[in-house]
Structure formats: structure tokens, C-alpha cells
Amino acid sequence: MGITFPGESPEYRAARERLLEQEIELRRATEAVAAARRALPPGGVAPEDYVFQGAGADGTTTDVRLSELFASGKESLVIYSFMFPRDPGDKRPGPASGQTALLKLEEGPCPSCVALLDQLDGADEHASQHINLAVVAKAPLARILAFAEERGWRGLRLLSSAGNTYNRDYLAETDEGAQRPMLNVFHRDGGLIRHFWGSELFYAPTDPGQDPRHVGTLEPVWNLFDLTPEGRPSDWDEQLNYS
């Protein structure tokens, strides 16, 4: 294509051209996977019209059914299961201030989930033009909303699943009650709500040195690392605060 950058060597250009061919193949593979996903046959009908707790227009707690998360003209619903409370084995520091800092560590939010939601909060205004997006957590609604205020989230629709079995039914909770960061997509098909896709890659075997990356294409932070010579830091994980 005749592309060059200042000061590059012939060796660099030859290697970069070989890498470009791999990037083109990755683009093709990414689209092929997306096309195969879109072509999935109808998924299972939701076993019930789950009742979540959300904040009403006046700020009071109100019941919100799964069916009510579909806005008119938007037939797809993305639900991310926020690990709040965090995994019992997660010993990363909790919040340093605010009401959430008063909770026991094991009752607080998962830092990795929070990092993803920080990014999705910024994307919500754009994504909501075409799809419905919600975040559910097992914590009581008051805790979720208090933390959202402390974190500065403004766009995300936040709900508590404390009173239903949604998390357990859709692989976001273990038999022992530990929360898992599943992302599930539902589609409204006439009067039926069907499960369309779930981030099952979370449960799939990983290659050495890899994490599940079940929502990896959604995470700008980790994808930015992939563009650098250092790559993804092997001894680092998201934190709620950095000092």
C-alpha cells in the first residue's frame, strides 16, 4: 500500500506488512464470529418475567420486570451481572471512602467489574440509541445506587437481583452463592423473551497465560495494552483506586 512512517527500517516495514495480513485475517474472523452469532437459532424462553428492584422516577425503590427493560422499538437487551458482592477469594482493596468503604471487604464490589462498568457508563449514551442495557447485582439496591453515586456513574441502568433467581439461572452465581461476571443478551420475539447469547467463554478452558476474556472485545483498557510493546501487564489487575 506504500505506507511508511518516519525513520522506519526495511526490516520493520517487512514485519509490519506481515502483521497487517494477520490483522486483516483477525478482522475477517471477528466478523465471521459475529455473523455466526447473529445466525444462532432461537434461544430458550426466559423461565419467568424476573422482578428486579430499581429506582423509580421519584427515587424510591420500585419493582422492574424483565419485560419492562425493553424500550419501544428496541428488541435486544444486554444484561451484565456485576459481582457485588465480589468473589470471596478477591482480596484487592475496597473503596477508600464513602458509604461503600464501610462494608466488609467480601460484601463490596469487584474491582474488575467496576473497571468494565466505568467504561460501559461512557458508552451507554451511544449504545442506548439501538439496544437496551442494564446492570444487575445481588447486593441490595441502596448499596448499588450509593456506590454508583460515589463512582460517578450517570448512564447505567442499575438493578438489584437480590429477590429473584436470575443470577443463578443465567450462570452468574455458583451453587455456593458466589457471583460471576456473566453478560447475557436477550431478544424480544413477539410476546416472548428469549435468551440469545451468553458469555460462556468465561467457563471455557483457557490457554496458558490467558484469562477468560469473555467480554474482552468490550474492554478498551486491555485492548489498549495489546497495542503496546509491553502488552498486557502480567502482574497487574484493575483496582478501585490507584495511588
Backbone as a ProteinNet text record, in pm:
[ID]
protein_1_A
[PRIMARY]
MGITFPGESPEYRAARERLLEQEIELRRATEAVAAARRALPPGGVAPEDYVFQGAGADGTTTDVRLSELFASGKESLVIYSFMFPRDPGDKRPGPASGQTALLKLEEGPCPSCVALLDQLDGADEHASQHINLAVVAKAPLARILAFAEERGWRGLRLLSSAGNTYNRDYLAETDEGAQRPMLNVFHRDGGLIRHFWGSELFYAPTDPGQDPRHVGTLEPVWNLFDLTPEGRPSDWDEQLNYS
[TERTIARY]
82.4	0	85	215.7	303.5	305.2	259.1	259.3	395.7	448.4	571.1	558.3	634.6	642.8	786.2	804.1	939.3	1039.6	1155.5	1267.9	1258.6	1156.8	1145.3	1244.3	1283.3	1379.4	1305.8	1378.4	1316.5	1270.1	1345.5	1307.4	1174.5	1160.8	1034.9	919.3	938.4	828.5	788	884.6	852.2	774.8	818.8	748.4	609.1	600.2	469.6	372	420.4	332.7	283.4	369.9	326.9	221.7	243.6	147	14.3	21.5	-101.5	-187.9	-124.8	-201.7	-272	-204.9	-269.2	-385.5	-368	-475.7	-596.3	-572.3	-682.3	-756.7	-681.4	-745.2	-822.9	-769.3	-841.5	-971.6	-966.1	-1088.6	-1191.7	-1146.8	-1238.6	-1294.7	-1208.1	-1253.2	-1352.2	-1325.5	-1415.6	-1553.5	-1558.3	-1687	-1754.3	-1674.6	-1733.2	-1796.9	-1731.1	-1787.8	-1914.9	-1912.9	-2032.4	-2147.7	-2116.7	-2220.9	-2277.3	-2190.2	-2236.2	-2321	-2284.3	-2364.6	-2503	-2507.7	-2637.6	-2724.9	-2661.1	-2734.8	-2777.1	-2752.5	-2794.9	-2945.7	-2989.9	-3135	-3194.6	-3327.1	-3389	-3344.9	-3310	-3269.6	-3390.1	-3360.4	-3466.9	-3547.5	-3675.8	-3762.7	-3727.9	-3721.7	-3695.1	-3799	-3754.9	-3848.3	-3949.5	-3921.5	-4017.3	-3987.3	-4082.2	-4062.4	-4000.6	-3869.6	-3799.6	-3834.1	-3846.6	-3873.4	-3746.1	-3692.8	-3575.5	-3621.9	-3529.9	-3557	-3473.4	-3541.8	-3473.6	-3522.9	-3462.4	-3502	-3610.7	-3723.3	-3831.6	-3800.5	-3892.5	-3871.9	-3852.6	-3916.6	-3904.3	-3792.8	-3713	-3601.3	-3632.6	-3759.4	-3795.3	-3775.3	-3761.4	-3743.1	-3871.6	-3858.4	-3975.6	-3941.6	-4042.2	-4022.7	-4011.5	-3917	-3896.3	-3887.8	-3979.9	-3980.8	-3885.6	-3840.5	-3753.1	-3816.5	-3943.6	-4012.3	-4013.8	-4003.6	-4006.4	-3871.8	-3768.9	-3637.5	-3624.2	-3726	-3727.2	-3801.7	-3730.2	-3794.3	-3861.3	-3958.6	-4030	-3934	-3942	-3859.2	-3719.7	-3685.6	-3554.4	-3575.8	-3542.5	-3578.2	-3467.5	-3348.8	-3238.6	-3204.8	-3175.2	-3143.1	-3013.2	-2916.6	-2789	-2789.1	-2763.8	-2758	-2620.9	-2552.3	-2424	-2445.2	-2394.8	-2404.5	-2280.5	-2300.1	-2197.7	-2172.2	-2047.7	-2013.4	-2006.1	-2120.9	-2137.7	-2240.4	-2196.2	-2061.4	-1959.1	-1833.4	-1721.3	-1701	-1609.4	-1575.2	-1513.8	-1548.3	-1496.5	-1343.7	-1276.3	-1130.3	-1060	-1133.8	-1076.3	-1034.4	-904	-851.9	-800.9	-830.1	-790.4	-859.8	-795.9	-854.9	-992.1	-1077.4	-1207.4	-1199.4	-1313.6	-1314.4	-1249	-1184.8	-1114.6	-1203.5	-1318.3	-1406.5	-1549.9	-1642.8	-1783.3	-1850.6	-1981.2	-2058.4	-2008.4	-1964.9	-1921.6	-1796.6	-1715.6	-1594.4	-1625.8	-1747.5	-1786.1	-1824.5	-1845	-1882.1	-1761.6	-1789.5	-1683.9	-1630.4	-1501.2	-1440	-1516.8	-1557.2	-1625.1	-1765	-1818.3	-1950.4	-1943	-1822.9	-1805.6	-1801	-1780.3	-1783.3	-1652.3	-1661.5	-1545.8	-1474	-1345	-1274.4	-1272.7	-1262.3	-1259.9	-1394.8	-1502.9	-1636.1	-1650.6	-1600.9	-1612	-1536.4	-1417.3	-1340.5	-1418.6	-1482.5	-1563.3	-1681.5	-1748	-1865.5	-1828.2	-1709.9	-1662.4	-1663	-1619.3	-1610.3	-1747.9	-1832.5	-1966.4	-2052.6	-2028.5	-2105.7	-2085.2	-1962.8	-1936.3	-1997.2	-2008.6	-2062	-2214.4	-2277.6	-2421.3	-2501.7	-2463.5	-2538.5	-2544.5	-2438.2	-2432.1	-2503.2	-2474.7	-2534.2	-2685.7	-2735.6	-2879.7	-2961.8	-2896.3	-2970.3	-3029.1	-2972.2	-3016	-3051.4	-2996.9	-3021.9	-3058.1	-3108	-3132.2	-3014.4	-2969.7	-2856	-2890.6	-2865	-2889.7	-2777.8	-2756.5	-2657.7	-2730.5	-2712.7	-2778.3	-2672.9	-2702.4	-2613.4	-2697.4	-2639.3	-2711.5	-2722.2	-2640.3	-2643	-2776.9	-2815.4	-2936.2	-2925.9	-3039	-3038.5	-2973.1	-2997.7	-2941	-2788.5	-2727.9	-2582.3	-2533.9	-2606.7	-2567.5	-2573.9	-2682.7	-2700.3	-2602.3	-2573	-2476.4	-2338.8	-2299.5	-2169	-2165.8	-2275	-2280.7	-2261.7	-2321.6	-2306.3	-2161.5	-2101.5	-1961.6	-1868.6	-1903.6	-1819.4	-1841.3	-1953.2	-1982.2	-2052	-2111.8	-2185.4	-2313.8	-2344.4	-2462.9	-2555.5	-2502.8	-2585.2	-2640.3	-2572.9	-2609.7	-2742.1	-2822.7	-2944.6	-2906.6	-2918.2	-2869.8	-2986.7	-2979.6	-3089.3	-3033.6	-3114.9	-3080.3	-3156	-3081.7	-3141.4	-3151.1	-3148	-3147.8	-3273.5	-3383	-3509.5	-3552.5	-3464	-3502.4	-3388.2	-3410.3	-3310.5	-3240.8	-3247.4	-3187.5	-3039.9	-2963	-2819	-2792.3	-2864	-2843.4	-2884.8	-2996.1	-3047.5	-2957.5	-2893.4	-2815.7	-2665.4	-2619.5	-2478.2	-2397.1	-2463.3	-2393.7	-2382.5	-2408	-2396.6	-2368.8	-2273.4	-2240.7	-2340.7	-2332.5	-2419.1	-2396.2	-2274.7	-2242.7	-2281.6	-2332.5	-2376.7	-2274.9	-2157	-2057.9	-2102.5	-2081.5	-2124.7	-2023.2	-2072.1	-1988	-2022.9	-1921.2	-1940.9	-1994.2	-2111.2	-2167.7	-2233.6	-2224.8	-2300.5	-2396.3	-2524	-2626.2	-2705.3	-2744.3	-2823.6	-2957.4	-3063.9	-3199.2	-3260.9	-3354.6	-3422.7	-3572.7	-3644.2	-3790.3	-3845.6	-3910.8	-3962.2	-4114	-4179.6	-4324.3	-4354	-4431.1	-4461.9	-4367	-4264.4	-4172	-4037.5	-3975.6	-3838.9	-3749.5	-3658.6	-3570	-3426.4	-3354.6	-3211.4	-3145.5	-3059.9	-2993.9	-2849.7	-2775.2	-2632.1	-2582.9	-2486.8	-2422	-2271.9	-2198.3	-2051.6	-1993.4	-2028.5	-1987	-1836.3	-1767.5	-1622.1	-1561.8	-1634.4	-1588	-1562.4	-1642.3	-1632.3	-1549.1	-1502.6	-1426.3	-1280.7	-1211.4	-1068.8	-989.6	-886.6	-801	-663.6	-596.2	-458.7	-366.9	-247	-155.1	-131.6	-138.7	-113.3	-230.4	-344.6	-461	-567.2	-644.6	-763.7	-882.5	-1003.8	-1115.3	-1146.8	-1130.9	-1159	-1300.4	-1392.5	-1528.9	-1599.6	-1555.9	-1607.7	-1491.3	-1386.3	-1264.1	-1279.6	-1369.9	-1385.4	-1453.3	-1508.6	-1575.9	-1484.6	-1365.7	-1281.1	-1169.5	-1187.3	-1082.6	-949.1	-950	-824.3	-731.5	-782.3	-697.6	-661.7	-752	-721.3	-617.6	-617.5	-512.2	-375.6	-370.8	-244.9	-190.9	-281.9	-240.5	-171.9	-188.5	-128.4	14.5	62.2	191.8	297.8	426.6	533.3	528.2	480.2	475.3	360.7	255.4	140	63.8	-15.1	-93.7	-1.4	-5.7	80.4	41.1	138.6	109.8	93.5	141.4	137.7	48.6	-54.2	-139.2	-284.4	-370.7	-513.7	-583.1	-704.9	-777.6	-797.1	-794.1	-816.7	-927.6	-986.5	-1085.8	-1021.2	-899.7	-824.5	-678.5	-609	-465.7	-394	-290.4	-215.1	-75.6
-122.5	0	126.4	111.7	227	307.8	248.9	320.5	310.6	423	424.5	531.1	512.3	611.1	661.8	783.3	841.8	752.7	731.6	664.4	513.8	452.8	307.4	236.2	117	38.7	-54	-105.1	-205.6	-328.9	-367	-483.3	-458.7	-336.2	-302.1	-307.7	-248.4	-243.3	-383.8	-471.4	-607.2	-681.5	-667.1	-732.2	-673.5	-540.6	-475	-520.1	-540.9	-588.3	-729.6	-813.2	-948.5	-942.4	-853	-836.6	-784.1	-694.5	-640.3	-751.2	-849.1	-961.3	-1037.7	-1053.2	-1117.9	-1034.4	-903.2	-814.9	-821.3	-832.2	-845.5	-976.1	-1083.1	-1211.8	-1207.9	-1137.1	-1122.1	-1045.8	-941.3	-866.4	-955.9	-1038.2	-1130.8	-1233.1	-1283.7	-1382.4	-1319	-1196.2	-1126.5	-1110.5	-1073.5	-1057.2	-1192.6	-1295.6	-1428.3	-1477.6	-1453.3	-1491.7	-1412.5	-1282	-1200.3	-1247.4	-1284.8	-1334.4	-1466.7	-1555.4	-1682.8	-1661.5	-1563.6	-1532	-1482.8	-1394.3	-1342.6	-1452.9	-1557.8	-1666.4	-1776.9	-1759.2	-1860.6	-1884.6	-2009.1	-2033.7	-1973.7	-1963.9	-1904	-1973.2	-1893.7	-1948.2	-1978.6	-2026.1	-2063.9	-1945.4	-1967.7	-1862.9	-1842.4	-1718.1	-1688.2	-1759.4	-1830.9	-1910.5	-1829.3	-1701.4	-1615.2	-1470	-1384.3	-1240.5	-1186	-1205	-1173.5	-1034.2	-1024.2	-896.2	-847.8	-737	-673	-552.7	-497.1	-371.7	-261.7	-151.6	-38.3	90.6	201.2	332.1	389.9	428.6	491.1	635.1	698.1	836.7	930.2	899.1	983.5	938.1	840.2	793.5	680.2	646	537.2	402.7	297.5	164.1	114.2	58	7.3	-125.2	-209.2	-335.3	-309.3	-377.6	-366	-506.5	-539.7	-672.7	-678.8	-798.3	-819	-759.6	-782.3	-732.7	-580.9	-514.9	-368.8	-306.7	-389.9	-339.1	-319.2	-360.2	-341.7	-213.1	-114.8	7.1	-17.8	64	50.8	61.9	-34.2	-31.7	-88	-130.3	-189.1	-331.4	-428.8	-567.1	-647.9	-588.7	-660.2	-595.5	-681	-637.6	-703.8	-624	-672.7	-653.6	-761	-753.7	-800.3	-713.7	-751.9	-779.7	-893	-929.7	-879.6	-776.4	-707.1	-785.2	-823.5	-900.2	-806.9	-782.5	-701.1	-775.2	-863.8	-872.8	-940.3	-910.7	-964	-1112.1	-1173	-1312.6	-1326.7	-1431	-1446.6	-1449.1	-1492.5	-1500	-1373.8	-1270.2	-1145.7	-1057.6	-1039.8	-963.2	-824.2	-780.4	-645.3	-542.4	-427.4	-328.4	-280.9	-249.7	-193	-42	23.8	170.2	235.7	347.7	418.1	516.4	550.5	648.5	621.7	691.5	678	567	551.9	450.7	309.2	286.3	151.4	108.8	206.5	174.4	115.9	135.6	85.2	-62.6	-117	-257.3	-347.2	-469.7	-568.9	-590.7	-623	-637.2	-735.1	-850	-953	-910.8	-804.5	-755.9	-644.8	-600.5	-488.3	-528.2	-431.1	-456.2	-511.6	-587.9	-643.7	-534	-510.4	-405.3	-424.8	-550.2	-572.6	-540.1	-577.8	-540.6	-389	-324	-178	-113.6	-166	-111.1	-122.7	-238.7	-255.4	-159.5	-145.9	-59.3	88.2	126.6	262.9	290.5	189.9	206.8	199.5	109.2	97.2	218.6	282.6	401.8	510.4	520.7	618.2	579.4	448.1	400.3	397.7	401.8	379.5	478.6	604.6	704.9	670.6	612.9	576.5	443.7	343.9	211.7	215.2	300.6	303.4	359.9	407.8	450.5	331.1	212.3	95.4	-26	-34.9	-152	-108.1	-202.9	-181.6	-240.4	-169.2	-213.8	-198.9	-303.1	-299.5	-372	-333.7	-396.3	-444.8	-571.9	-626.3	-676.8	-665	-714.5	-771.4	-865	-931.3	-843.5	-740.8	-651.4	-578.1	-532.7	-450.4	-325	-279.9	-165.4	-43.3	-17.3	101.7	100.8	-16.5	-25.7	0.8	-55.5	-37.8	109.2	175	315.1	405.9	373.9	454	445.5	324.2	308.7	377.6	368.5	435	585.5	642.2	785.8	816.9	732.6	753.5	739.9	651	624.9	727.7	796.9	896.3	842.2	722.1	667.2	746.3	774	854.8	787.5	699.9	646	508	427.3	286	267.5	173	133.4	22.7	50	-38.8	-100.5	-232.1	-305.8	-405.9	-437.8	-543.2	-670.4	-780.7	-912	-992	-921.8	-990.5	-1073.1	-1034.2	-1101.4	-1201.4	-1237.4	-1335.7	-1433.6	-1525.4	-1628.5	-1603.1	-1481.2	-1452.4	-1492.2	-1448.6	-1476.8	-1626.5	-1702	-1846.2	-1910.3	-1866.2	-1926.8	-1899.8	-1782.1	-1743.7	-1739.7	-1836.3	-1867.9	-1754.5	-1665.3	-1555.1	-1577	-1700.6	-1733.5	-1882.3	-1918.3	-2058.5	-2122.8	-2253	-2324	-2277.8	-2228.4	-2180.9	-2035.7	-1969.8	-1830.9	-1726.7	-1768.3	-1672.1	-1613.1	-1483.9	-1414.7	-1431.7	-1431	-1446.8	-1339	-1290.1	-1174.3	-1210.3	-1268.3	-1307.7	-1189.2	-1192.2	-1098.3	-1181.2	-1147.8	-1220.4	-1124.1	-1173.8	-1095.8	-1166	-1088.2	-1138.7	-1067.1	-1136.3	-1077.2	-1095.4	-988.4	-993.3	-1036.2	-1150.8	-1212.3	-1217	-1113.2	-1103.4	-1086.3	-1175.8	-1167.7	-1247.1	-1308.7	-1392.3	-1323.1	-1347.2	-1301.4	-1424.3	-1428.5	-1542.8	-1504.8	-1599	-1581.7	-1595.6	-1500.7	-1503.1	-1550.6	-1497.4	-1528.6	-1500.1	-1579.3	-1555.5	-1569.2	-1501.5	-1500.7	-1628.1	-1741.5	-1872.7	-1894.7	-1808.9	-1819.3	-1809.9	-1748.3	-1739.4	-1878.5	-1975.6	-2110.3	-2204.6	-2156.9	-2242	-2251.7	-2362.1	-2373.2	-2259.6	-2214.1	-2107.8	-2163.1	-2099	-2133.6	-2076.4	-2130.7	-2080.9	-1931	-1863.1	-1720	-1633.1	-1691.7	-1613.9	-1614.4	-1507.7	-1505	-1536	-1549.1	-1592.8	-1500.5	-1367.9	-1270.2	-1287	-1324.2	-1349.7	-1222.5	-1107.7	-979.8	-894	-961.4	-892.5	-789.1	-812.8	-715.9	-587.7	-587.5	-468.3	-379.4	-424.9	-358.1	-276.2	-146	-63	-70.1	-78.4	-74.8	-187.9	-312.6	-426.3	-427.5	-382.2	-376	-269.4	-160.9	-60	-117.9	-197.1	-260.5	-346.2	-413.6	-502.6	-428.2	-296.6	-218.2	-176.3	-202.1	-151.8	-261.6	-222.7	-323.4	-404.5	-342.8	-414.5	-515.3	-492.6	-580.5	-571.5	-672.1	-675	-703.2	-620.2	-646.9	-777.6	-861.1	-992.8	-989.8	-884.4	-877.3	-761.7	-730.5	-615.6	-653.8	-598.5	-618.5	-488.1	-472.3	-348	-327.9	-202.5	-165.4	-59.9	-45.6	60.2	197.4	201.1	326.5	297.5	397.6	386.9	500.6	465	566.2	579.4
0	0	0	14.4	10.5	138.7	253	379.5	444.4	491.4	570.9	678.3	787	893.8	902.6	954.8	958.9	1030.6	967.5	1030.5	1038.8	982.9	996.2	904.3	946.8	869.6	773.6	672.6	584	661.1	764.8	844.5	916.1	969.3	1035.6	936.3	818	721.1	676.5	654.5	611.7	720.1	847.3	957.5	975.8	956.5	973.2	865.2	744.4	637.3	666.5	723.2	760.4	871.8	967.7	1076.4	1023.2	924.4	866.8	808.1	744.9	691.8	803.9	917.1	1031.9	1084.5	1086.6	1133.6	1041.1	912	817	840.8	865	893.4	1024.4	1123.7	1250.1	1229.6	1146.6	1116.6	1050.7	957.3	890.2	988.8	1077	1175.2	1273.6	1313.6	1405.5	1344	1216.9	1150.1	1129.1	1100.6	1082.9	1212.3	1325.9	1454.9	1482	1453.3	1474.5	1386.4	1262.3	1171.8	1222.1	1271.2	1325.8	1450.2	1529.9	1648.3	1606.9	1509.4	1464.1	1405.9	1354.3	1289.5	1386.4	1514.4	1610.6	1600.4	1615.3	1618.9	1745.2	1752.5	1870.6	1999.6	2098.6	2227.1	2314.5	2434.9	2526.6	2576.1	2597.1	2651.8	2799	2842.4	2983.3	3069.7	3173.9	3253.2	3330.9	3352.7	3420.9	3386.9	3416.2	3396.2	3524.9	3537	3661.9	3712.8	3843.8	3907.7	3976.5	3929.9	3989.1	4071.3	4147.2	4216.1	4151.8	4119.2	4059.8	4121	4081.2	4131.3	4042.3	4103	4029.3	3995.3	3924.8	3881.9	4000.3	4113.9	4232.6	4325.7	4280.8	4359.8	4454.9	4469.2	4559.1	4489.3	4569.7	4514.6	4451.2	4332.4	4261.9	4196.1	4177.6	4106.9	3956.9	3893.8	3748.6	3691.9	3604.3	3544.8	3425.5	3396	3280.6	3155.2	3136.1	3016.8	3009.4	3123.6	3126	3093.8	3077.1	3040.6	2890	2815.6	2670.2	2636	2583.7	2537.4	2403.4	2371.5	2245.6	2127.4	2035.8	1916.2	1933.4	2055.1	2080.5	2130.2	2046.6	2074.5	2141.8	2156.6	2221.5	2355.4	2452.8	2588.3	2632.1	2670.9	2722.6	2874.1	2948	3093.9	3140.6	3212.9	3272.3	3420.3	3466.9	3607.6	3681.5	3759.2	3836.3	3964.9	3987.5	4107.2	4229.1	4284.4	4404.8	4488.9	4580.1	4637.1	4545.5	4574	4497.6	4524.3	4447.8	4470.7	4610.1	4683.7	4820.2	4828.7	4721.8	4724.2	4678.8	4643.2	4592	4709.1	4725.5	4838.7	4798.5	4677.9	4639.5	4728.2	4752.2	4843.3	4797	4893.6	4865	4851.1	4840.3	4829.6	4950.9	4926.9	5034.8	5108.5	5050.9	5113.7	5072.3	5136.4	5103.2	5182.1	5159.4	5231	5200.8	5077.3	5038.5	5113.4	5154.2	5229.2	5366.7	5415.2	5546.7	5543.1	5422.9	5411.4	5439.2	5483.1	5488.8	5347.8	5336.8	5204.9	5118.3	5175.6	5097.6	5053.5	5111.2	5072.7	4968	4937	4846.3	4700.2	4610.9	4466.1	4413.1	4305.1	4236.1	4157	4180.8	4107.2	3955.5	3909.3	3764.1	3701.4	3769.3	3719.8	3715.3	3819.2	3826.3	3710.1	3678.6	3566.6	3436.2	3414.4	3293.5	3294.4	3407.5	3413.9	3400.8	3449.6	3423.6	3273.5	3196.3	3051.7	2984.9	3032.6	2974.4	3006.2	3120.8	3154.3	3049.1	2999.7	2894.7	2761.3	2737	2609.2	2607	2723.9	2732.5	2648.2	2649.4	2573.9	2426	2375.6	2234.5	2209	2294	2274.3	2288.2	2377.8	2404.9	2290	2186.8	2068.3	1993.8	2017.2	1941.1	2026.7	2147.8	2232.1	2373.3	2450.9	2592.4	2670.2	2772.4	2853	3000	3077.4	3220.8	3293.3	3417.8	3504.9	3629.2	3663.4	3781.6	3878.9	4006.1	4110.5	4223.3	4297.9	4405.9	4530.9	4539.9	4655.9	4663.6	4782.4	4793.9	4708	4657.1	4565.8	4627.9	4754.7	4818	4811.5	4828.7	4820	4678.2	4581.1	4441	4402	4437.4	4398.8	4472.1	4598.7	4674.1	4609.2	4569	4506.3	4369.9	4294.7	4164.4	4179.9	4284.4	4311.2	4346.1	4427.9	4465.5	4344.6	4253.5	4137.2	4026.4	4030.6	3928.2	3805.8	3817.1	3704.3	3683.3	3558.4	3526.8	3425.8	3339.3	3232.1	3256	3337.1	3350.4	3423.4	3374.2	3445.8	3542.5	3671.4	3776	3850.3	3869.5	3931.3	4032	4131	4225.9	4190.2	4190.3	4165.2	4294.9	4408.8	4538.4	4561	4497.6	4524	4419.3	4327	4224.4	4197.9	4106.3	4075.6	3942.4	3891.9	3761.6	3757.7	3856.7	3855.6	3850.8	3931.8	3936.4	3802.7	3748.2	3625.3	3505.5	3502.1	3385.2	3412.4	3495.6	3515	3575.6	3649.3	3714.9	3865	3909.1	4050.7	4063.2	4149.2	4169.8	4265.9	4277.2	4371.4	4515	4540.7	4675.5	4697.7	4592.8	4606.6	4565.6	4516.6	4469.8	4336.3	4319.9	4199.2	4086.9	3963.4	3845.9	3742.6	3667.5	3580	3441.8	3436.7	3307.9	3237.6	3106.6	3024.4	2940	2946.2	2871.9	2784.2	2668.2	2573.6	2553.7	2560.1	2539	2419.9	2354.9	2239.7	2256.2	2232	2240.2	2105.1	2105.8	1983.6	1994.4	1944.7	1964	2111.4	2167.2	2309	2396.1	2336.8	2412.3	2429.9	2543.7	2567.8	2566.7	2471.3	2455.8	2489.5	2550	2567.3	2431.2	2396.2	2265.2	2274.5	2372.3	2380	2521	2566.3	2694.7	2680	2766.7	2756.7	2817.5	2757.8	2807	2800	2726.3	2720.5	2860.1	2953.1	3092.4	3150.4	3109	3163.1	3076.3	2961.9	2871.1	2916.4	2882.9	2916.3	2852	2922.3	2869.4	2836.9	2742	2711.4	2819.2	2835.9	2938.9	2926.9	3041	3044.3	3005.2	2977.4	2936.5	3046.6	3050.9	3133	3042.3	3094.4	3009.4	2891.9	2908.8	2802.2	2745.5	2831.2	2783.7	2739.6	2789.5	2740.7	2690.1	2643	2606.3	2496.5	2402.6	2293.9	2340.8	2462.8	2515.1	2598.3	2629.6	2727.7	2662.7	2648.4	2587.7	2660.1	2793.5	2867.9	2826.1	2829.7	2796.4	2647.8	2563.5	2420.5	2389.5	2467.5	2451.3	2486.2	2594.8	2631.5	2517.1	2446.5	2338.1	2223.7	2215.4	2107.4	2137.8	2260.5	2302.6	2303.2	2300.2	2308.5	2437.5	2546.6	2674.2	2680.5	2602.4	2605.6	2737.2	2763.5	2887.4	3005.8	3108.7	3224.8	3292.5	3317.9	3374.2	3525.3	3589.5	3735.3	3783.5	3705.7	3736.9	3715.8	3795.8	3777.3	3813.7	3767.1	3794.4	3945.1	3986.4	4125.7	4131.3	4247.9	4264.1	4273.2	4325.2	4337.3	4308.9	4252.4	4225.2	4298.5	4369.1	4443.4	4385.5
[MASK]
+++++++++++++++++++++++++++++++++++++++++++++++++++++++++++++++++++++++++++++++++++++++++++++++++++++++++++++++++++++++++++++++++++++++++++++++++++++++++++++++++++++++++++++++++++++++++++++++++++++++++++++++++++++++++++++++++++++++++++++++++++

